[in-house]
Amino acid sequence: MEEKKKQRGGKRSGAGRPEGLTKTLISLKLDNDLVEAFRAHSDAIPNKSKYICDAVRQAMKRDKIL
């Protein structure tokens, strides 16, 4: 008998969220005191990604990396 080709699974074109064109997801570790501060003031920082990007960009400009 011939094996029947399975018709389940696999990536469908156009499915899911579109990939970011100008952003890349990375993972990093933060010191516990920073994590606690983020959690304690989460309502004061509505966009944490932008906040972190701005802080890193500012530090890189200060250090003349950018």
MOKAUR-V199843 format. One record per residue. PSI is psi in degrees with one decimal (* if undefined). Layout:
# MOKAUR-V199843
[[PSI] [PSI]]
This chain:
# MOKAUR-V199843
[[142.7] [143.9] [135.3] [135.1] [130.0] [139.1] [26.9] [153.2] [179.0] [161.1] [135.4] [133.3] [135.1] [-1.1] [145.5] [-175.2] [148.1] [146.8] [145.7] [135.6] [-30.1] [7.4] [149.2] [135.5] [127.2] [164.9] [139.7] [163.3] [136.4] [151.3] [150.4] [-35.8] [-33.4] [-39.8] [-43.9] [-40.8] [-42.4] [-44.6] [-38.4] [-30.9] [31.9] [-30.2] [-23.4] [-17.8] [86.7] [-32.9] [89.7] [-35.2] [-45.5] [-39.3] [-46.4] [-42.8] [-44.3] [-41.1] [-43.2] [-43.3] [-43.4] [-43.3] [-38.4] [-37.0] [-40.4] [-39.8] [5.9] [36.8] [-34.4] [*]]
